Amino acid sequence: MSAASETIGDQPVPKGKGKRKLVMAIVCIVCIGAGAALPMVLDVGKLFGKSKDDGKEKSHGPANTAIVPFSDVVVNLAEERMNRYLRLKIAVLVAHEEEKEITELIAKKKVAMKSVIISHLAGKTLKDVSGSVGVNRLQREILEKLDDVLFPEGHSKLRGVVFEEYVVQ
């Protein structure tokens, strides 16, 4: 045997191949371990330009946000075989300094706003309003509908729509 020291079956195994595989396996394990330990040692959020407080603000909303209650809405869903309904208790998020102005505007246009929401929701099926995807989509759609009624010129002051109650039956 000239270049091979071992044989597997009829095939010779060159020297050093087994050592290279072992070294590569050790390097991979060390890299994986270092990657897993990195968040424990460093503040990874700062590396990407995010502070620890960013996540808290998004989940709880900014401190200068006010919640203005809107209305309860009950609508039959567009189901063929059974009667299903959706009951919502809707509120809107606005800047704290605009709370009084928006509250008065909502009081003036409440009937039109409620009518637009009911007509929009009446075309929804159970599948459309189920799950977190359905809830989030409804929040965005209702926000757009309310913006159209309250701010037809396109300068919305609403920051979002929240549901105080969400019942599908």
C-alpha positions in Angstrom: 0.0 0.0 0.0 1.4 3.3 -1.0 -0.9 6.2 0.0 -3.5 4.4 2.1 -3.1 3.1 5.6 -6.5 1.6 6.0 -9.1 0.0 3.7 -12.8 0.0 4.0 -14.1 -3.0 2.0 -12.1 -2.9 -1.2 -11.6 0.9 -1.2 -8.5 2.4 0.4 -9.0 5.4 2.7 -6.3 8.1 2.3 -4.5 9.3 5.4 -5.8 12.5 7.0 -9.5 12.3 5.6 -10.8 11.0 9.0 -8.9 13.8 10.9 -10.3 16.5 8.6 -13.9 15.3 9.2 -13.3 15.2 12.9 -11.8 18.8 12.9 -14.8 20.0 10.8 -17.3 18.4 13.2 -15.6 20.0 16.2 -15.5 23.5 14.5 -19.2 23.2 13.7 -20.1 22.3 17.2 -18.0 25.2 18.6 -19.7 27.6 16.2 -23.2 26.5 17.1 -22.3 26.7 20.8 -20.9 30.2 20.4 -24.0 31.3 18.5 -26.3 30.0 21.2 -24.2 31.7 24.0 -23.9 35.0 22.2 -27.3 36.5 23.3 -26.4 35.6 26.9 -23.2 37.7 26.7 -24.1 40.5 24.4 -27.2 42.7 24.0 -27.9 41.5 20.4 -30.8 44.1 20.1 -28.3 46.9 20.3 -26.2 45.4 17.5 -29.3 45.7 15.3 -30.2 49.2 16.5 -33.1 48.2 18.8 -33.2 48.8 22.5 -34.8 46.6 25.1 -37.6 49.2 25.5 -38.7 49.0 21.9 -40.6 45.8 22.3 -42.4 47.1 25.4 -43.6 50.2 23.6 -45.0 48.2 20.7 -46.9 45.7 22.9 -48.3 48.2 25.3 -48.6 51.2 23.0 -46.9 54.6 23.6 -47.5 56.4 26.8 -49.2 59.3 25.0 -51.9 57.1 23.4 -55.5 57.4 24.6 -58.3 54.8 24.0 -61.6 56.3 22.9 -64.5 53.9 23.1 -66.6 53.7 20.0 -69.5 51.3 20.1 -70.8 47.8 20.3 -71.6 46.2 16.9 -73.5 42.9 16.3 -73.8 41.5 12.8 -74.9 38.3 11.2 -72.2 36.6 9.3 -72.6 35.4 5.7 -73.0 31.7 6.4 -75.4 29.6 4.3 -76.2 26.7 6.5 -76.4 28.2 10.0 -77.0 31.5 11.7 -73.7 32.9 13.1 -73.0 36.3 14.4 -70.1 38.5 15.4 -70.3 40.8 18.4 -67.6 43.5 18.8 -66.9 46.2 21.3 -64.7 48.6 19.4 -62.4 51.4 20.6 -59.9 53.5 18.8 -56.4 54.5 19.7 -55.5 58.2 19.3 -52.8 60.6 20.4 -53.5 61.7 24.0 -53.6 65.4 23.1 -56.3 64.7 20.4 -58.5 62.6 22.6 -61.2 65.3 23.2 -61.3 66.3 19.5 -61.7 62.7 18.3 -64.3 61.9 21.0 -66.4 64.8 19.8 -66.0 63.8 16.2 -66.9 60.2 16.9 -70.1 61.4 18.7 -71.1 63.5 15.7 -70.5 60.8 13.1 -71.3 57.6 15.1 -74.3 56.6 13.1 -72.4 56.8 9.8 -69.4 55.0 11.2 -71.5 52.2 12.7 -73.4 51.8 9.4 -70.2 51.5 7.4 -68.8 48.9 9.8 -72.0 46.8 9.8 -72.2 46.7 6.0 -68.5 45.8 5.8 -68.8 43.0 8.4 -72.1 41.6 7.0 -70.2 40.2 4.0 -67.7 38.3 6.2 -67.8 34.5 6.8 -66.8 32.5 9.9 -63.5 31.7 8.2 -62.9 35.5 7.6 -63.3 36.4 11.3 -61.6 33.3 12.9 -58.1 33.2 14.4 -55.6 35.8 15.1 -55.1 36.5 11.4 -58.8 37.2 11.0 -58.9 39.5 14.1 -55.8 41.5 12.9 -57.2 41.8 9.4 -60.6 43.1 10.8 -58.8 45.7 12.9 -57.0 47.0 9.9 -60.1 47.0 7.7 -62.2 48.7 10.4 -59.5 51.3 10.8 -59.6 52.1 7.1 -63.4 52.3 7.1 -63.4 54.7 10.2 -60.7 56.8 8.6 -62.8 57.1 5.4 -65.8 58.4 7.5 -64.0 60.6 10.0 -61.2 62.0 7.8 -62.4 62.0 4.1 -59.5 64.4 3.2 -57.0 61.6 4.1 -55.3 63.1 7.2 -56.1 60.4 9.7 -55.5 61.0 13.4 -56.4 57.4 14.4 -53.5 55.2 15.4 -55.4 51.9 15.5 -58.5 50.0 16.4 -58.7 47.7 19.4 -61.4 45.2 20.4 -62.6 45.3 24.0 -64.8 42.3 23.2 -64.8 39.9 20.3 -67.4 37.1 20.2 -68.2 34.8 17.3 -71.2 32.6 17.9 
